[in-house]
Amino acid sequence: MKRFVSSKNDKGFAKTVLEVDDGGVACLAFEREDSAYPEWDYWEQDLETAKAMCLDLWGVPTVSWGEVPA
């Protein structure tokens, strides 16, 4: 599984996370850096659609995503 993280958004979230696997992409938003569970979660079919959704819903700039090393 690949993970991408961004701390930039318009809604005041501490971080947003994209978890990519064979079935699609989980889009997660955390209010605090140490939150064990996301306050919001959505599912998208592919990475580009997930990034576009995060931009529309939470104001996460498309270029702000960084891949988390495995």
GROMACS elastic network, one bead per residue, 0.5 to 0.9 nm:
[ bonds ]
;  ai    aj funct       b0    kb
    1    19     6  0.67639   500
    1    20     6  0.56030   500
    1    21     6  0.50085   500
    1    22     6  0.81001   500
    1    70     6  0.83318   500
    2    18     6  0.81331   500
    2    19     6  0.59095   500
    2    20     6  0.50989   500
    2    21     6  0.67907   500
    2    67     6  0.73700   500
    2    68     6  0.73829   500
    2    69     6  0.82713   500
    2    70     6  0.74036   500
    3    17     6  0.69233   500
    3    18     6  0.55912   500
    3    20     6  0.61857   500
    3    66     6  0.84005   500
    3    67     6  0.58141   500
    3    68     6  0.54392   500
    3    69     6  0.79511   500
    3    70     6  0.81931   500
    4    16     6  0.83442   500
    4    17     6  0.56516   500
    4    18     6  0.50443   500
    4    19     6  0.66331   500
    4    20     6  0.82463   500
    4    65     6  0.58481   500
    4    66     6  0.52571   500
    4    68     6  0.56315   500
    5    15     6  0.67932   500
    5    16     6  0.57353   500
    5    18     6  0.64716   500
    5    19     6  0.89338   500
    5    64     6  0.81854   500
    5    65     6  0.54656   500
    5    66     6  0.54166   500
    5    67     6  0.64791   500
    5    68     6  0.68901   500
    6     9     6  0.79231   500
    6    14     6  0.87296   500
    6    15     6  0.56357   500
    6    16     6  0.53331   500
    6    17     6  0.65891   500
    6    18     6  0.88346   500
    6    60     6  0.73719   500
    6    61     6  0.85474   500
    6    64     6  0.57577   500
    6    66     6  0.64528   500
    7    13     6  0.73616   500
    7    14     6  0.58703   500
    7    16     6  0.63118   500
    7    17     6  0.88977   500
    7    60     6  0.81816   500
    7    64     6  0.78516   500
    7    65     6  0.83979   500
    8    12     6  0.84076   500
    8    13     6  0.80429   500
    8    14     6  0.81257   500
    8    15     6  0.72132   500
    8    16     6  0.80817   500
    8    59     6  0.79099   500
    8    60     6  0.57262   500
    8    61     6  0.69559   500
    8    64     6  0.67540   500
    8    65     6  0.87299   500
    9    12     6  0.64810   500
    9    13     6  0.67864   500
    9    14     6  0.86343   500
    9    15     6  0.81131   500
    9    16     6  0.81727   500
    9    54     6  0.87134   500
    9    55     6  0.80670   500
    9    58     6  0.58298   500
    9    61     6  0.70077   500
   10    13     6  0.79409   500
   10    58     6  0.58087   500
   10    60     6  0.69051   500
   11    57     6  0.87975   500
   11    58     6  0.57185   500
   11    59     6  0.71082   500
   11    60     6  0.88998   500
   12    15     6  0.86477   500
   12    31     6  0.72178   500
   12    58     6  0.87940   500
   13    16     6  0.70607   500
   13    29     6  0.65268   500
   13    30     6  0.56995   500
   13    32     6  0.68481   500
   13    33     6  0.85730   500
   13    58     6  0.85520   500
   14    29     6  0.79529   500
   14    30     6  0.58653   500
   14    31     6  0.51806   500
   14    33     6  0.53306   500
   14    34     6  0.88984   500
   15    28     6  0.84687   500
   15    29     6  0.61593   500
   15    30     6  0.54721   500
   15    31     6  0.71176   500
   15    32     6  0.74276   500
   15    33     6  0.65728   500
   16    27     6  0.73884   500
   16    28     6  0.55655   500
   16    30     6  0.61283   500
   16    31     6  0.88881   500
   16    38     6  0.87676   500
   16    54     6  0.83982   500
   16    58     6  0.89477   500
   16    60     6  0.80733   500
   16    65     6  0.89492   500
   17    26     6  0.79139   500
   17    27     6  0.59657   500
   17    28     6  0.50319   500
   17    29     6  0.64210   500
   17    30     6  0.81652   500
   17    65     6  0.86349   500
   18    25     6  0.63399   500
   18    26     6  0.55783   500
   18    28     6  0.63251   500
   18    47     6  0.80109   500
   18    50     6  0.76262   500
   18    51     6  0.82465   500
   18    65     6  0.88067   500
   19    24     6  0.83931   500
   19    25     6  0.54769   500
   19    26     6  0.50702   500
   19    27     6  0.67649   500
   19    28     6  0.81491   500
   19    47     6  0.89977   500
   20    23     6  0.79954   500
   20    24     6  0.60355   500
   20    26     6  0.65951   500
   20    27     6  0.89545   500
   20    46     6  0.79016   500
   20    47     6  0.71090   500
   21    24     6  0.56169   500
   21    25     6  0.63661   500
   21    26     6  0.85333   500
   22    25     6  0.83696   500
   23    45     6  0.72924   500
   23    46     6  0.86901   500
   24    43     6  0.70710   500
   24    44     6  0.58611   500
   24    46     6  0.54868   500
   24    47     6  0.77367   500
   25    42     6  0.83597   500
   25    43     6  0.57130   500
   25    44     6  0.51554   500
   25    45     6  0.60455   500
   25    46     6  0.58984   500
   25    47     6  0.62929   500
   25    49     6  0.89510   500
   25    50     6  0.66862   500
   26    41     6  0.68890   500
   26    42     6  0.59130   500
   26    44     6  0.65672   500
   26    45     6  0.89167   500
   26    50     6  0.79666   500
   27    40     6  0.80364   500
   27    41     6  0.54459   500
   27    42     6  0.50144   500
   27    43     6  0.59708   500
   27    44     6  0.74317   500
   27    50     6  0.66678   500
   27    51     6  0.85411   500
   27    53     6  0.87007   500
   27    54     6  0.75461   500
   28    37     6  0.88389   500
   28    38     6  0.57783   500
   28    39     6  0.76165   500
   28    40     6  0.57490   500
   28    42     6  0.66651   500
   28    43     6  0.88571   500
   29    37     6  0.88882   500
   29    38     6  0.53272   500
   29    39     6  0.58929   500
   29    40     6  0.51539   500
   29    41     6  0.64948   500
   29    58     6  0.86636   500
   30    33     6  0.68037   500
   30    34     6  0.84627   500
   30    35     6  0.63222   500
   30    36     6  0.85175   500
   30    37     6  0.71884   500
   30    39     6  0.55498   500
   30    40     6  0.71818   500
   31    34     6  0.87171   500
   31    35     6  0.70192   500
   31    38     6  0.74057   500
   31    39     6  0.65619   500
   32    35     6  0.52036   500
   32    36     6  0.89404   500
   32    38     6  0.89504   500
   33    36     6  0.87484   500
   34    37     6  0.89925   500
   35    38     6  0.68249   500
   35    39     6  0.86562   500
   37    40     6  0.88192   500
   38    41     6  0.65561   500
   42    50     6  0.86852   500
   43    50     6  0.77073   500
   44    47     6  0.75818   500
   44    49     6  0.64983   500
   44    50     6  0.54505   500
   44    53     6  0.83850   500
   45    48     6  0.88359   500
   45    49     6  0.69840   500
   45    50     6  0.74709   500
   46    49     6  0.55390   500
   46    50     6  0.62229   500
   46    51     6  0.88161   500
   47    50     6  0.50212   500
   47    51     6  0.61740   500
   47    52     6  0.86430   500
   48    51     6  0.51548   500
   48    52     6  0.62378   500
   48    53     6  0.86415   500
   48    62     6  0.89713   500
   49    52     6  0.50860   500
   49    53     6  0.61448   500
   49    54     6  0.86650   500
   50    53     6  0.50768   500
   50    54     6  0.62222   500
   50    55     6  0.86418   500
   51    54     6  0.51310   500
   51    55     6  0.62438   500
   51    56     6  0.87289   500
   51    60     6  0.78345   500
   51    61     6  0.82935   500
   51    62     6  0.60406   500
   51    65     6  0.85114   500
   52    55     6  0.50706   500
   52    56     6  0.62514   500
   52    57     6  0.86648   500
   52    60     6  0.86255   500
   52    61     6  0.88672   500
   52    62     6  0.71511   500
   53    56     6  0.50773   500
   53    57     6  0.59753   500
   53    58     6  0.80459   500
   53    59     6  0.89806   500
   53    60     6  0.88944   500
   54    57     6  0.52474   500
   54    58     6  0.53341   500
   54    59     6  0.64061   500
   54    60     6  0.55778   500
   54    61     6  0.81428   500
   54    62     6  0.82624   500
   55    58     6  0.56521   500
   55    61     6  0.58498   500
   55    62     6  0.66458   500
   56    59     6  0.58257   500
   56    60     6  0.77901   500
   57    60     6  0.81154   500
   59    62     6  0.89475   500
   60    63     6  0.85648   500
   60    64     6  0.71452   500
   60    65     6  0.83965   500
   61    64     6  0.53545   500
   61    65     6  0.77305   500
   62    65     6  0.65440   500
   63    66     6  0.83782   500
   67    70     6  0.89373   500
